[in-house]
């Protein structure tokens, strides 16, 4: 900076100086955000990822919970396409057998099924442990989960459905228990991959989905600290926090740029294993989280107003459909 430039800067008013500092900070944050998106989406998966073709080296089997539909089924199919044997765990036996037959026929791998209702009592975990005894499980995908039927205020959620208790059992307890069952073998072999499916609701304000979002925030925190504990044991723990995916649970029938099909989502998310410990798994969802969090940092009141209006609109539509 020459003398004239120094003099000109000194001549600026205090307000102008504050403006320059603010613009510089915002510019740095935007640059950082864009670089992170580019690295995590395009660069990192090419130069530093756990090569997806080497996932088979983790162990003979991959166990996926909530595996008969949506994202869980897409993970099962992708891993089977790499020659990995599959263990499907879900609630409905007929559906389990149907998906198992489909995967066996298409990918020529061994597929085992375990029927388990994750909203039931904890006896199911003894059953799962017995069924998997002696199997070399190298990959665990904790995908099973449940949400509200539609956005709703905390005190207006129907109590007779015991939704909150089921959310905690299905979204939190299942993650803990499945890790307890599968991880000892991974630690013994000094390798393994655990993919815990959370939600973008854990990252952004989520009124009218309060308890659901809180359970998913638990998964995020649990995954981060579990990775720190067991990284030296050769275990990769990843938390995937997707936004809307076109599944039955989300009630989105057709895929879009913002709500991809389960197959498209998993094809993106799987490339981040070994690159990101925490990821939305899909670039459009990262952009959404970045936008909401930027808005929240600039004006928390505005961001919360924007989100709650959106949620109330979804609630109103669901209520009208239920009446009609």
N, C-alpha and C positions, 0 to 999 in steps of 0.2 A: 504494500500500500504506500503510495507516494504522499508527499506533504499536502498537496491539494485535496487528495481523497480523505486524509486524516482531518483536515480542517472542515471539509464538507460534512463528515460524519459528526464532528463535534458541534456543528451548527444545527443538527437535527433537534427537533423538540423531543422531550421525554416520551411523548406518546408515539412519535415516529420510531424512536429507538425500540420501544416495546413491541411495536408492530413488526419490525425487522426480526427481532428475536423470535417472536411467535411464528412468523412465516418460516424461519429457519428450522424451528423445532418440528412444525407440521411437515415441511419438506423432507426432513430426515426420517420421520416416522413413515411417511408415504413410500419413500425410497426403500426403507427397510422392509416394509410390508410386501411391496412388489417383488423385491429380491427373494424374500422367503417363499413367496408363491412360486416364482420361477424355479428356484432351487428344488423345493420339495416336489413340485409337479413334473419338472422336465429334467433337471440336471442330476439331482441326487439319485433318483431311481436308475439312472444309466451308469453312474460311476461308483456308487457306494452301497448299493442295496444287497441284501441277502438274495442271491439269484433265485428266482422262483422255481427254477428247475432243480435246485438243490434242497428244496423243502423236504423231499423224500428222504434225505440223509438224516433228518431229525428223528425218524422212527417209522415203524411199519404202518401205524394207524394214525388217523386224525379223528378226533372226537368233536362233534358239533352238536350243541344243544339248540332246540328250536329249529330243527333241521329239515322240516317237511315243506317249508314254504319260504318265499321271500329271500332275504339276505342269507339266512342260514343254509337254505338249499343251494343257493348260488356258490357259497364257500365250499359246500360238499362236492358240488359238480366240478368246480375248478380244481380242487385238490385231487379228486379222482382222476381228472384228465392228466395229472402229473404222475399217475401210477401209484398213488397212495391209497391204501385200504381205508375204509370209512366206517365209523361208528355213528349212527344216527340216534339221537335221543330226543324224544318228543312225547306228546300226550296221547295221540290217537294212533292205535296200533294199525288199523287198516291203512291209514295214510302213510305210516312208516314203511309198511310192507310194499306199498305201491311205489314210493320214491326209491326204496332200496332196489327193487326189481328194475326200475328204470335206469339207475346208475350202474348196476351190475351189467346189464345188457349193453349199455352204451360204452362204458369205459373198461370193462373186463377186470374189475377189481373186486376184492372181497368186501361185502357190506354187511355189517351187523346192526341190529336194531335193538333199542332198549326203550320200553314204554315207561314214561315217568311224567307225572303231573307236578310241576314245580310250585304249584300253589297248595299242594298237599302237605302232609306231615313229613318229618325228616327221615322217616323209614325209607323213603325213596333213595336216599344216598347210600344206605347199606346195600340196597338192591343193585344200584349202579356199580358200586365197588366190587360186588361179587361177580357181576357180569363182565367186568373189565379186568379181573384178576389175571395176571400173567401176560396181558397184552402190552406190547411196546407202543405206547401212545406218545408220539413225538410232537403232535400239534393239538392244541385245545382251543376251540372257538366257543367262547361263552356268549352265545347269541340270544338265547331264550329271553324274552322280555314281554311286558305288557304295559299298556298305557290306559288313559281315560277313553271312554267311548267317544267323547268330544270335550273340548275345553269347558271347564266348569269352575265356579267359585268353590273354595275349600269347604265351606259349611253347607253347600247345596249338593255335594256329591251324595247320591243315595247310599245311606249307611247299611241298608240291608244286604248290599252286595259285598260287603267287607273288602271293598276295593283297596283301601290303603294297606291292610294287612297283606293282601295278595301281591300288591306292588312290591312290598319289602321282601316277601318270600321269593318272588320270581326274579326281581331285578337285582337284589343284593345278596340274599342268602345263597342263591344258586351259584353265584360267582365265587363266593368264599368256599363253599363246599366242593365244587368241582375242582378248584385249584388244590384243595387238600387231598383229593383223591388222586389226581393225575401228577402233581408236581414231584412227589417222592421218587418216582421212576425217572423223571427228567433230571433231577439232582444226581441220582446214582449214575446216569449215563453222561452227565455233564453237557447236556444239550436239550433243547426243546423250544417251542414257540407257543406262547399263550396270547390269543387275541381276544380282548374283552370289548364287547360292543356296548358303547354308551350312547350319547345323543348330543347334538348341538344345544339342546335345552340346558345342558350342564354348563355351557359356556356363555350363554346370553340370558338376559332377563326372561323369565318364562311364567308370567302370571296366568292363572287358570289351568296350569299344568303343574302346580306347585309341588305336590308330593312326587309325581313322576320325575320331574326335573331334579329333585333332591336325591332320589335313588340313583339317578344317572351321574350326578356329581360324585356320589360315593364311589362308583365304578372308576371314575377318572382318578380320584385321589388314591384309591386302593392300588390301581395299576401302576401309577408313578412310583409309589414307595416300594411296591413288590419288585419292580424292575431294579431299583437301587439295591435292594437286599440280595437279589439273586443273579445279578449281571455277572459276577465273578464265577458263578456256577455254570456259565455258558447258556443261560436261559434268556430268551428275548420275550419281554412282556410289552405288548402294544395295546394302547387304548384307542379305539376307533369311535369317533363322535359324529355320525352322519346326520345330515338334515333329512329332508323329505326324500324317500325312495318310493317308487311306485309298487307298493305292496298292499296286501289285504289289511294289514294293521293301520297303515296310513290312510286307507280308503281312497287312494289315488289309482285310478284304473289305467290311465295311459301315461307312459313315460314322457318326460319333457327334458329340456336342458337343465332345469333346476331340480327336477325330480327324476333321476335316471331309473332305468330298470335295475333290478337286483344284479343281473349279470354284468351290466355296464359298471355299476358301482363297485362290485367286487374286483373286476378286472383292473380298476384304478387303484383301489385300496390295497390290494395284495402286493403291489409294487413298492409300497412304502414300508413293508416289513424289513426291519434292519436299518432303515433310514430314519424313520420318525417313531419315537416312543408314543407320541400323541398326535393324532391327525383326524381331520374330518373324513379323510379317505377320498375326497372328490373336490376338485378345484372350485366348482360353483358354490359348494357349501362353505369352503374357506372364504370365498368372497363375501358371502352372506354374513358370516360371523365377523369378518373384518369390518364390514359396513355398520353392523349393529353396535359393535364395541367402540368404533370410532364415534358414532353418534352419541353413545352413552358417555364417552369421555368428554365430549363437547357440551352435552346437555342431558344429564341423566333423566330429568323430568320429561324432555321431549322424546327420548328413546322409549321410556316406559309408557308414555301416552300412545306412541305409535304402535307398540307391541300389544298393549291391552285393547286398543281399538280393533286391531287385527283379530285378536283372540275372541273378542266379543262378537265380531261379525261371523266368525266360524261357529261360535256357540249358537247364535241366532238362527243360522242356516240349518244347523243340526236339529234345533228345537222345532223349526217349521216342518222339516222332513218327518220328524217323529209324530207330529200332529196330523199331517196330511195322509 
